[in-house]
Amino acid sequence: MKGSTAYSSIQKRGLHIGLLPEMAAAVNPSTPISLDHDLDVLPEAGRRLTVAQYAEHVDDLAARLWAAGVRPDERVVIYKTAGADHWMLACAVSRIGAVVVNLSPALDPATVSVLLERVERPTLLTDEAKFDLLAEVPLADLTRRVITSAGERPGAIALSGLAGAPRVKPVVRPIDEAAVITHTSGTTGIPKLVVHTPRTQGIRLLPQWRLLSLMRKKETVAIHVPFVHSRMVAAMSLALLRQYPVLLMRETDPAIVAEQFLRHRPGFIEALPNSLMEWEGIAEDPRMPFGTVKVFSSTFDAIHPGTMSKLLKASSRRGALFFQIYGQSEVGPAVGRAYFRHSAHKANGRCVGWQMPLGAAKVRVVSRDGERPTEHNPGRIEVAWPGLAKTYFGEQERYDDNRKGQWWGTGDVGYFTRFGCLHMLDREVDMIPGVRSSLEIEDVVLSKLDELSELVVVQGRNSEPVPVICTVDDRPLDLARWRAAVADFPQLADPVQIPQAELPRTATLKVQRLALARRFDQQPQERA
């Protein structure tokens, strides 16, 4: 089965991640999959696999899970230390017809406890470190069984003890039933559990399949996104279907990342916006770790134009581009836009892109006050297409409240320009009186002050816009330079400087703006 044929099959029958490695191996068994870390569940596997070996490991782990008692239709919560084996285990769970529930390793025990209860006595697949972290959680009451992917713990079934279990035939889930459950970022409280079906997962590949078509050769795709995220399903699926060598990355340290890029010379990088910001410094490395990159791609959150410009200038490839996708776990890719080397620095960071053609999502902006949505009176952004997530697990009413017929409310506000570009100005819950767009202020000021590593504008205790800043190496802020940079934004309060390590973040490294704003109600403000 050729890659294009496999893709066509997925569009008809849905995306089943438990079958994906085997499908990819049937097309080209020698396609390499490289890691920048060891697999906790299979440490002996090493850091360089072929897709055939990867498929064999998935089949082996599926057999072990079956031997542990997991059966079709069960929900299996995977909550373990971050690593590429998370996705391998998710494929194994899917392969025997169970429902994967991915929880971020960044979640605290109290949140995990709430989500385990919501999922209604699932199997918990964890490891030593996370099992110990959950010591105060009543796992016996909340779960059907506990399985450890690495190490052993009393009362838990160790996968290591089930090596050699008889292989089992794959079980294919119905195309419109839950297959993979991921969670939202939790920027406003307990995360919601987003239900994806084989149909919705397959549909979401369409716009991104075309993006990868820009790569004429089988170049390495470097993937640095949370292994638990719905985005990982799409990124890994597309790379395998198109037979691209894959580099799965966990490390974030710029020095380590530079070495990996120099060793593997990727032509395509998919990464979090905040990771790319952290890697800006290696763009100056004379060894040119970004030199071979043809396409940078990012989703999750808008990225600052200055970051895109630095990365593109660090590539020596003709026609290098940065493709930004705007979307959410609930909707998948909604709009997209390409930026190029000579113009990225001049881009309006609020322009998140145009609707993609041929079967992709539809987007509209709905008035909040009866007046036409404009730049100065933004409306609510809504998305419609068959790729919408099916529901929130255990919170159907909450899902229904956010959906009007075919249209899903993203929670963002913005407007369309006369050229059809969608401008996203803010999350509706983050809007501040007297501020057109906090994100726009952040884009502009960050482009002027290289010493800033992060800037977040939040609402203060008196509804004033407070700029919270972090600097490179936590150096003191030069107030004269700051005042010059924010001269066009007189409504801003004095800046508050905090160490970057103190920024509250989600699993995808988004700043939890409401949590940050609450600091001003709980302690005296420390002005820079």
Protein Blocks (a to p, Z undefined) as FASTA:
>chain_A
ZZklmmmmmmmnopafklmmmmmmmmommbccddfbdcfklmmnojadcfklmmmmmmmm
mmmmmmnopaehiacdddddddfklmmmmmmmmmnopacddddfkbcfklmmmmmmmnop
paddddfklmmmmmmpcfklmpmbdcdfedcdehiacfklmgoiacdddddddfkbcfbd
cddehlnbccddddddfklmmmmmmmmmmmmmmpmbdcdddddddfkbmklmmmmmmmmm
nopacdddfbfbfklmmmmmmmnopabdcddfklmmmmmmmmmpmnlpmlmpmbdcdehi
acdfklmmmmmmmpcbehiacddddddfklopfbdcdddfklmmmpcfklnbdcdeehia
cdddddfkopacdfklccddddddfkbcfbdehilmlmmmmpghjbccehiacdddfkop
acdfbdfklpcehiablklmmmmmmmmmmkbmbdcddddfkopacdddddehhiacdfkl
mmmmmmmmmmbccdddddfklpccdfkopacfklmmmmmmmbccddZZ
